[in-house]
Every structure is written in C-alpha cells, then in structure tokens.
Amino acid sequence: MENNIFDFKHDLILSLNGISFTMKPVKGGIFWRGTQNTDPYGINYDKDAQKDDLTIHECGVPDFYIGETPCTQALWGTLNPYWYVDSKKRDYPIGNVSWSEVRSFIRRLNDRLSNQLLEFHFRLPKEIEWEYAARGGQHSHGYQYAGGNEIDEVAWRENRDWTHPIKEKKPNELGLYDMSGNVWEWCEDVFWIEKNGEKIQPKQAKPGVLFRVCRGGSFNSAPVNCRVSSRKGFHPGHGTPGIGFRLLLAK
C-alpha cells in the first residue's frame, strides 16, 4: 500500500484472511461537543439531554480514519479462531466483548497488518473522535442521532431480540453506519461524570477499577441512549450482547 493512499480523501479498503473492511476518512476540525437542555436556541440544544452528557464546549480534532461499520463477527473471528461465528451472522456486529478483549484484538490486528499500515496503527476511538465522527465531522447537519433526527431511519433500538446486520439503516453524513443503535461502542477513554466542576467516577465503580466509555446505544436501548451526545461507562471486563466496538486508524 503506497503512502499516498493515506490522503484522508479516499476510503481505505483493507483485508485480513479474506475478510474486507472499510475505513472512512475523517478530516479534522473544530466542533461543539456535549449538549444542553436549557437554551432551545443554543448550540447542541437537546430536550433529552442527560446528567451523564458533557456540558457544551468547543474542541479540536485531527484527521483520522474510522470504521465504516462496527467490527463484524466475521472480522473478529479472523483473529479469534475459537470464537464460533454463525455463518448467518457474519455481517452482524460483534457483541459480548469486553474493553480488555477488544484491546487485545487490536494489538493482534496491528501486528498482522503492520506491513500495510506504515506509520498508522489501529486503536479504539477516543471519545472526542467518536462524537465528532458520529455528528458528521465537517459535514455535520446537527442531527440528534448519527445520520438524522428520525431514529428509526438510522438506528436499531428497543428490540429485545438481538443485534442486526450492518448497513441496513441510513448512514450519517460521513457514510458511517450504525453509530446510533445496534451495539454500544467501546472508546479508549476512562469514563467520568462532571459534578460541581470536578470529574468523578460513577458510584458503582470499585476502588482501583476505571470504567471505560461506551457510546451510541444498542439494539435494546431507548432513543435517549442512541443520541450522538449520549455516553455511558462500563467495567473494562464487562461484556454483553449489546456492546461491541468500531476501529480507528491514525498515526
């Protein structure tokens, strides 16, 4: 792969053991992160804003690539040979994986594809990168959910059955699918809550254990948890069918 491929203008289509996956370019920029429910004429106003949401503040983000979809069961299975992949669910997002397991998977993925990546490497998105991408980056239309304001056009949610195949709902402004609903997506960051100007861990976190951020909501989430500003924290060893992840590629 030539270095000029990494121009942040074109999709990167990579392959591992015959499984192809697409990384979408995201040009960096300045955006308003967080939300508020106090000023209907203000930036990022959202009547459904929650206490775990961040307060409005301006942020800058550099260029990066992010997965067009959440990591699929097929891709996960390429580096986890003992993980049973149902042939009918190869294009479903992987779920039931902990933050720690995902980090291990990404280390192995970098090792396997290092000859193609040059100075780039895979990792989990930082929370700020995830939100910037979910909002549509430089092309954002200010939607409440990733790709629109009508949740059922862009997200699988409030369904008690299971996850759904990727790319069956509308993408967002950057061509990213399933950033709202289907599976929560792990981020790199430690989860904290703003309280009286301080950053604190949630009450359920035990001493010495740092919860990690999940974003986007899942197939059984209420709409309020599928908003681009919604954020939750889970134990890094925690895994449920509704928690997966999305790859990020950067220098």
C-alpha positions as CSV (number, residue, x, y, z in Angstrom):
1,M,0.0,0.0,0.0
2,E,1.5,3.3,-1.1
3,N,1.9,6.1,1.4
4,N,-0.2,8.5,-0.8
5,I,-3.2,6.2,-0.2
6,F,-3.4,7.8,3.3
7,D,-4.6,11.2,2.0
8,F,-7.8,11.4,4.1
9,K,-9.7,11.8,0.9
10,H,-10.5,8.2,-0.1
11,D,-11.8,5.1,1.6
12,L,-9.2,2.6,2.8
13,I,-10.3,-1.0,2.0
14,L,-8.2,-3.5,3.9
15,S,-8.4,-7.3,4.1
16,L,-7.5,-9.9,6.7
17,N,-7.8,-13.6,5.9
18,G,-10.2,-12.8,3.0
19,I,-12.4,-10.5,5.1
20,S,-12.5,-7.0,3.7
21,F,-13.4,-4.0,5.8
22,T,-13.6,-0.3,5.0
23,M,-12.1,2.6,6.9
24,K,-13.6,6.0,6.2
25,P,-11.5,9.2,6.1
26,V,-12.5,11.9,8.6
27,K,-11.0,15.4,8.1
28,G,-10.3,17.0,11.5
29,G,-11.8,20.3,12.6
30,I,-13.4,22.3,15.4
31,F,-16.8,21.3,16.8
32,W,-19.0,21.9,19.8
33,R,-19.0,18.8,22.0
34,G,-21.7,17.9,24.5
35,T,-25.3,19.1,24.8
36,Q,-27.7,21.2,26.9
37,N,-31.4,21.3,27.6
38,T,-31.6,24.8,29.0
39,D,-31.4,27.0,25.8
40,P,-33.7,26.0,22.9
41,Y,-31.8,28.5,20.7
42,G,-28.3,27.5,21.7
43,I,-25.7,25.2,20.2
44,N,-26.4,21.4,20.5
45,Y,-29.7,22.0,22.3
46,D,-31.4,18.7,23.1
47,K,-34.5,18.4,25.2
48,D,-33.4,14.9,26.1
49,A,-30.0,15.9,27.5
50,Q,-29.0,13.7,30.4
51,K,-26.8,14.2,33.5
52,D,-24.1,12.0,32.0
53,D,-23.8,14.2,28.9
54,L,-20.9,16.6,28.7
55,T,-21.5,20.3,29.0
56,I,-21.1,22.3,25.8
57,H,-17.5,23.1,25.0
58,E,-15.5,23.7,21.8
59,C,-13.0,21.1,20.8
60,G,-10.5,20.4,18.0
61,V,-9.9,17.0,16.4
62,P,-7.1,15.9,14.0
63,D,-7.5,13.8,10.9
64,F,-8.2,10.1,11.3
65,Y,-9.9,7.0,9.7
66,I,-12.8,5.2,11.3
67,G,-14.6,2.0,10.6
68,E,-17.5,2.3,8.1
69,T,-19.3,0.0,10.4
70,P,-18.8,-1.6,13.8
71,C,-16.4,-4.6,13.8
72,T,-18.3,-7.6,12.4
73,Q,-18.4,-11.1,13.7
74,A,-16.5,-12.2,10.5
75,L,-13.6,-9.8,11.2
76,W,-13.5,-10.7,14.9
77,G,-13.3,-14.4,14.0
78,T,-10.3,-14.0,11.8
79,L,-8.1,-13.4,14.9
80,N,-10.2,-15.4,17.3
81,P,-10.3,-18.9,15.9
82,Y,-12.0,-20.4,18.9
83,W,-14.9,-17.9,18.6
84,Y,-17.8,-19.5,16.9
85,V,-19.1,-17.4,14.0
86,D,-22.6,-18.3,12.8
87,S,-22.5,-18.4,9.0
88,K,-25.8,-16.5,9.0
89,K,-24.4,-13.7,11.2
90,R,-21.1,-12.9,9.7
91,D,-22.2,-9.4,8.8
92,Y,-23.6,-8.7,12.3
93,P,-21.6,-6.6,14.7
94,I,-19.6,-8.4,17.2
95,G,-21.0,-8.2,20.7
96,N,-20.4,-9.6,24.2
97,V,-16.8,-8.4,24.1
98,S,-15.0,-6.6,26.9
99,W,-12.8,-3.5,26.6
100,S,-9.8,-5.6,27.5
101,E,-10.6,-8.3,24.9
102,V,-11.0,-5.6,22.2
103,R,-7.6,-4.1,23.1
104,S,-6.0,-7.5,22.7
105,F,-7.7,-8.0,19.3
106,I,-6.5,-4.6,18.1
107,R,-2.9,-5.4,19.1
108,R,-3.0,-8.6,17.1
109,L,-4.6,-6.7,14.2
110,N,-1.8,-4.2,14.1
111,D,0.8,-7.0,14.1
112,R,-0.9,-8.7,11.2
113,L,-1.4,-5.6,9.0
114,S,1.8,-3.7,10.0
115,N,3.3,-4.1,6.5
116,Q,0.3,-2.3,5.0
117,L,-0.2,0.4,7.6
118,L,3.3,2.1,7.6
119,E,3.2,4.7,10.4
120,F,-0.5,4.3,11.0
121,H,-2.0,2.0,13.6
122,F,-5.4,0.8,14.8
123,R,-6.8,1.7,18.1
124,L,-10.1,2.4,19.8
125,P,-11.6,5.9,19.1
126,K,-11.1,8.5,21.8
127,E,-14.4,9.7,23.0
128,I,-14.0,13.1,21.3
129,E,-13.2,11.4,18.0
130,W,-16.2,9.1,18.2
131,E,-18.5,12.0,18.9
132,Y,-17.0,14.1,16.1
133,A,-17.5,11.3,13.6
134,A,-21.0,10.5,14.8
135,R,-22.0,14.1,14.4
136,G,-20.8,14.1,10.8
137,G,-17.4,15.8,11.2
138,Q,-17.0,18.9,8.9
139,H,-20.3,17.8,7.1
140,S,-22.5,17.8,10.2
141,H,-26.1,18.8,9.9
142,G,-26.5,18.9,13.7
143,Y,-28.7,15.8,14.0
144,Q,-29.8,14.3,17.3
145,Y,-28.8,10.8,16.2
146,A,-26.0,9.7,13.9
147,G,-27.5,10.4,10.4
148,G,-30.8,12.1,11.2
149,N,-33.4,13.2,13.6
150,E,-35.8,10.3,12.9
151,I,-34.3,7.5,14.9
152,D,-35.9,4.5,13.1
153,E,-34.2,5.7,9.8
154,V,-30.7,5.4,11.3
155,A,-30.8,3.1,14.3
156,W,-31.9,-0.4,15.6
157,R,-33.2,0.2,19.1
158,E,-35.6,-1.0,21.7
159,N,-35.6,-4.5,20.3
160,R,-35.2,-7.3,22.8
161,D,-34.1,-10.0,20.2
162,W,-30.5,-9.4,19.2
163,T,-28.2,-7.3,17.0
164,H,-29.0,-6.7,13.3
165,P,-26.9,-6.9,10.2
166,I,-24.7,-3.9,9.5
167,K,-25.6,-1.2,6.9
168,E,-29.4,-1.8,6.9
169,K,-30.1,1.7,8.2
170,K,-29.2,5.1,6.7
171,P,-25.5,6.2,7.2
172,N,-24.6,9.6,8.6
173,E,-23.0,12.5,6.7
174,L,-19.6,10.7,6.6
175,G,-21.0,7.5,5.3
176,L,-20.8,5.7,8.7
177,Y,-23.4,3.1,9.6
178,D,-24.9,2.1,12.9
179,M,-23.3,4.7,15.1
180,S,-26.6,5.0,16.8
181,G,-28.1,1.8,18.0
182,N,-27.3,-1.9,17.2
183,V,-24.3,-2.1,19.6
184,W,-22.7,0.2,22.1
185,E,-19.2,1.0,21.0
186,W,-16.2,1.0,23.4
187,C,-13.9,4.1,23.4
188,E,-10.4,4.4,24.7
189,D,-11.2,6.8,27.5
190,V,-11.8,6.5,31.1
191,F,-15.4,7.3,31.9
192,W,-16.1,10.1,34.3
193,I,-19.1,12.4,35.3
194,E,-18.9,16.1,35.7
195,K,-20.1,17.2,39.2
196,N,-19.5,20.6,40.7
197,G,-16.7,21.3,38.3
198,E,-14.9,18.0,39.0
199,K,-14.5,14.8,37.1
200,I,-15.6,11.8,39.2
201,Q,-16.0,8.0,38.6
202,P,-19.6,6.6,38.8
203,K,-20.7,5.3,42.2
204,Q,-20.7,1.7,41.1
205,A,-17.0,1.8,40.2
206,K,-14.9,-0.1,42.8
207,P,-11.6,1.4,44.0
208,G,-8.8,0.8,41.6
209,V,-11.1,0.0,38.6
210,L,-11.5,2.6,35.9
211,F,-14.7,2.4,34.0
212,R,-14.4,2.9,30.2
213,V,-16.6,4.9,27.9
214,C,-19.3,3.4,25.6
215,R,-21.1,5.4,23.0
216,G,-24.1,5.1,20.6
217,G,-26.6,2.9,22.3
218,S,-27.6,-0.6,21.3
219,F,-30.4,-2.8,19.8
220,N,-32.3,-2.7,23.1
221,S,-31.6,0.9,24.1
222,A,-34.2,3.6,24.4
223,P,-33.8,6.5,22.0
224,V,-32.3,8.8,24.7
225,N,-29.3,6.5,24.8
226,C,-28.8,6.5,21.0
227,R,-28.2,10.2,20.7
228,V,-24.8,11.4,19.4
229,S,-24.2,13.1,22.8
230,S,-25.2,10.1,25.0
231,R,-22.4,8.4,27.0
232,K,-22.2,5.5,29.4
233,G,-19.4,3.9,31.4
234,F,-18.9,0.2,32.0
235,H,-16.3,-2.0,33.8
236,P,-13.5,-2.8,31.3
237,G,-14.1,-6.5,31.9
238,H,-17.8,-6.2,31.2
239,G,-19.3,-7.7,28.1
240,T,-22.9,-8.1,26.9
241,P,-24.5,-8.9,23.6
242,G,-25.2,-5.2,23.2
243,I,-21.5,-4.0,23.5
244,G,-19.1,-4.0,20.5
245,F,-16.7,-1.6,19.0
246,R,-15.5,0.3,15.9
247,L,-11.9,0.6,14.7
248,L,-10.0,3.8,14.4
249,L,-6.8,4.2,12.3
250,A,-4.4,7.1,12.9
251,K,-0.7,8.0,13.2
